[in-house]
């Protein structure tokens, strides 16, 4: 594990003393939760008091517990996680790694498998460490063991972060490269059946990328957006999967996480997967609210991403280039035109308020619907 401690003295002075013991750079983290909430990075003592107070406030707000944990900050690490699965018959396997380093506010945006930084020896070592952790607690179910990876190649070092005892948002990239159905396996294991595969039967094939489509404004500090989805049309085609929770005409509130959908793309190679993902995002028009789709395209097109030069500060390091103004995609322009035509044609003979916008989701009258 990364060197760290939870000081008994939780006063500001006690936290500062613990930071001095660990040494700079350091992370101040909420002991009671995760997801990047209640986390501050300190590279020197100058802003320590402000950072400690901010972390404590956020921890109390998010988790009802202001206890802070101090950890050595690993510079430019990768966030690598191992998918594991255990059953009630003593079987535990790992289903390889996911690279989750592209994050904003310590929350994942793009995930992929395999990781461009992992060599076979490190992959096997991380997989065995994850399996050992699951065996130690007699774990049953799908789960994820998360690591920080320092360096790359044979000289890389990894540190345990945490275990998520559930199926994660990004499980679909593992399903794509391992050729398995993790949800079906969960149901079987919960019913008492053994795992449907052994470790020897599992392998990686091709490459998969997942993009989280958020209702947010990357150019404005990733501020969550709310409003009606005047146009929402998901791409389709070979190697594409979209898991979503919204529909065209629906309302996006501010009371929930801003994620609208997950776009999962599979191809034979990493380069092909990147190209296919960019092409799919360009055919993903969303109008009515701002989304991070242009930001995702720029991230995937960036030379550093294509080289696999990733770390958890990737977005922060390249933020100006990733959030520069972009022209609407042809798909978005076409969608705007058809949406405008639909609104004009359906409201011409209607006087009831709201019927024009509702007609966008009516499969009999919509431009792309059953009737046409």
N, C-alpha and C positions, 0 to 999 in steps of 0.2 A: 504494500500500500504506500501511497504518498505520505511522507512524514507529516503528522498533524496531531492536534490535541484539542479537547474540550476543557478549558480551564474551569476550576472550581469557582474562582473569583470571576463572576460575569460582569463586574463593573467595567466601565470604560478603561480604567487604569489596569485592571486585571487582563482585559483582552489585549491591550497594548503591550503588556509585559509578555504575554504568550506569543504575540507576533514577533517580538524581539528575540524570544527563545528559538522560534522556528527560523527566523531570518527573512529578509526581503530578497526577492519578491514573495508575497504571500497572498493567500485568499482568505477572506472572512466569509463564512458560509452559515446559513441557517441550519441548525442541528436537526430541526424537526421536519424538514421538507426538502424538496428538490426542484427540478424544472427551472433552475437558474434564479429563482426568487430568493431574496435575502443574500445575494452573493456580491461581493465587492473585491476588486483586485487592488492591492497596495504595492507600489514599487519603492516607496520610501515613507518616512514618518510625517511628511509635510501635511498630507490630508487625512491622516489616520483617524483623528477624532470625528471628522465629518463622515468618513466612510463607515466607521463602526456604528455611528448613530443611524445612518441610512439603512445599513444591513439589518439592524435590530428592529427598526420601524417596519420594514418590509416583511421581516420574519413574523413579527407579531400580527401584522395585518393578514398575511397569507395563511399562517399556520396556528395562530393563537399562542405562540411560544417564541420568545425572543432570545432563547439560548443560542449562542454562537460557537462555531467550531473554526479552528484555525488550521490552515493547511499550506504546505509549501506550494508555490505557484510553479508549475512546469511550463516553461516558455515554449510557445508554438507547438503544443501537443496536437496529436490527432485524437479524435473521439472514435474509438473502435468498440463495437459491441459484438458479443457472441450469442447467437440464438441457441438455447439448450432446450431439452425436453426430457422429462422423467416420468415414469409410470409407477404403479403400485407393486410391480413385480421386481423392483431393484434395477431396472434398466434406465440408464441415462446416456443421452447422446448429445453431441453438438452438431449444429447445422451451419457451421462456418461463420464468417464475420460479415458485418455491415460497417461501412465507412460513413460516419455521421458528423463529419467535421464542419460542414458548411452550416453555421448557426448564426442567428441573430438573437441578442439578449439571452444567450445560452440555451436557446430553443432551436431545434433542428429545422432546416429548410429543404435541404437536398440530401438524400441518402443513396448509397450505391453498394453493390456487391458484385464481385469481390473488391477489396480495397486495393488501390493501385500501389500501396506502400508495403503490403504484406508479402513476405516470401514464405515458402512452404514450411520452413523450420519454425518461424515465429507463429504462423497460423496454427500449427499443431500444438505448440506450447500454450498458446492462448486458449485453444479449444480444450486441452486437458485441464488447464487451471479452472476454466468455467465448469467443466464436468465435476471436478473435485469439489468445488464450492456447492454445487447442487447435491452431490452425494452426501456431503457433510450434514445437511439438514433434511435428508430424505425427501427431497423436493419432488412433487408430482404435479405436472402440468407443463405448459409452455412457459418459458421465462427467458430473460435476457440478462447476461452478466456484462457490465460495462467497464471498459478500461480506458486509461489514457495511454497513448503510445508516444514515446519519445524517440525521435530519430526514425530511420527507415532501414530496410534491408536486414542483413544478419546481425547488425549491431544495435538494432532497435531494443528498447526496454519498455516494458508495459507495467502499469500500476492499476490495481483494482479500484474502481470508483464506487459502484453499488450494484445491487441486483434488483431488477424490476420483475416482480412476481405476477406477471400477466402477459398477455399478447400485446405487442406494441404497434403503434401506428405504422411503422415501417416494416412490418413482418412480410408484406407482399413482395419485397425484393428478394427475400430468402426463398419464398415460395417459387418465384420465377427462376432463380438459378439452381435451386435444389430439386425442382420438379415435384413438390409435395403440397398437400393441403393441410396447413397447420390447424385450421379451425375444425376440420373433420377429425383430425387426430386428437384434438382436445376433447371432443365429445366421446370418442371411443375410449380414451384413457379415463375420463370421468365415469364412464359406465363400467370400468373395471378391466377393460381389455389391455393387453400389452401394447407397447409401441408398434406401429405398423412397419418400422424399418430398424435395421441394425446400423451401427456406425459404419461397417464395411460396405453397406448398400448405399450410403449417402455420398454424393459427389457434387461438385459445382460444374455448371455448364453455361457458357456464354456470360453475358453481363446484363445487369438490370440497374435502372436508375429510378428513384422516386422523387417527385417534386411535390411539395405541399403548396397548394394554391390557397393563398390567404386573402381575405378582404382587408387590405391594409395599404397604406401609402408609404413605400420604402423611402421616398424622397423627403418625407416629413416624419422621420424618426420611427418608421413602421407603425404609424398611428392607425389603430383599428378603424374600419369604415363600416357604415351602416346605411341601409336604404333598400330600395326595390331592385331586383335583378330584371331590368327591362329586356335584356338578352342574356341567355346563358346556354351555350351549346358546346357539348363535350366532343372532342375529337375521337375518331374511331379508325381502326385499321390494323394491319398485322403487327403483333407485338405490343399493342396498347391495351391498357386497362385503366379505368377510372372508377375509383370508389368515392362517391359523393353523398352529400346530405342536403342538397339544395335543388331547386327546379326553377326554370324560367318563370318570372312573374312573382316569385316568392320574396318575402321580406327577410333581410339579413339584420338581426338585432345586434346591439352592443353588449348584451347580457351574457354572451357565451364566447368561447374561444373563436377567433376569427377564421379558422380553417374552413374553407368551402369544400375542398375535395383533395384527393391524392391522385396524381397522374403517375402510373407505373409503366415503364417502357423496358422492353427486353430486346436484345440483339445478340449477334454472335460475338462481337468485340466491344470493348469500351468505346472506341471511336465511333463505331456504328450506333451504339446506344445513345451517345451524346447527340449525334446528328438527328437520329430519329426523335429524340425528346424535343429538340429545338423545333423540328418540323411540326410536331404535334402541338406544341405551345402556340405556334403561329396560326394554328387552325382551332384556337380555343377562345372564341370571342365572348367576353363578359362586359356588358354595358349597364350603366345605372349606378355603379359604384366602382371605386378604384380597387384594383387587385395588384398582386405582386408578379403577374405574368411577364411583363416586360423586364422586370428585375431578374426573374428566373432565366429568361433567354440570355440576358447579358452575362449572368454568372456562368452559364454553360458555355458561352462563346469565349469567355476570357482565356487568354493563353495559359495562365497559371492553373486554371481548372483542367484544361485539356492536357497539360503536362502532369497532372496529378499532384501538383504542389499545393497541398491542402493542409490547413491547421484550423483550430477553433477560432482564430482571429481573421480568417480569410475575408469575411464580409467587411469587417472593420478596416482592414488593410486596404481593400480595393473599393471602398464605399463610393467615392466620387464617380468612378467609372461605371459602377453597377447601377447608380441611381440617376445617371444623366437622362435628360429628356429624350423620349423616343417618339417616332411617328407611329400612328395606329397601324396595325397589321392589315393586310388586304381583307382577311376574314372579319376583322372588327368593323371595317368600313362597309363591307357587304352586309353584315348583320345589322348595322345601323340603318342602312337603306331599306332593307326588307322590313325591319321593325317599324320604321316610319310609315312605309306603305301600309302595313297591317293596321297601325293605329288610325291612319287616315280613312281607310276603307271601312273599318269596323265602327268608327265613331260617327261617320257621316249620317247614319240612319238611327242612331241611339241617343237618348237624352238622359238616361240614368247615369248619375255620377259614378265613375270608376269602371264602367263596363268596357271602355276602350282599352284600359290596361289589362283588365281581366281576360279580354279576348286574345291577348298574346299567348295565353296558355291553353286556349280552347283548341283541341286537336282537329276540329272540323273547320275552323276559320283561319288558323295560323298558316302562314305562307308555306311552312315546312310540314304541315300536318296531314291528317288522313284525307281530308277533302281535296287536297291538291296533288 
